[in-house]
């Protein structure tokens, strides 16, 4: 059957991937601040919380873990590029943007395919 997915369901999955990626990025960024910029060791606490949140969020995704990780990987890469631009304030090249768009398309194909994550 060729049914159209509700936009709310699609946005929910992509939103969940986005929140998961932010939790993972924070869990990696805080140790970077501690180890490379000499920031307070108290940042280990939000590091642990972010990584626990990341792992918990992965359990909320609606499919087999391998398929989730494959689709999530694309969203993570795109989110990391946004992080690079807005947190690290690095100007993205057209190649960065093109790569980000390609991985998002790949993630969308995995998520939206018949019998994909939303089925």
Buried (B, 14 or more C-beta within 10 A) or exposed (E): EEEEEEEEEBEEBBEBBBBBBBBBBBBBBBBEEBEEEEEEEEBEEBBEBBBEBBEEBBEEBBBEEEBBEBBBBBBBBBBBBBBBBEEEEEEBEEEBEEBBEEBBEBBBEBBBEEEBBBE
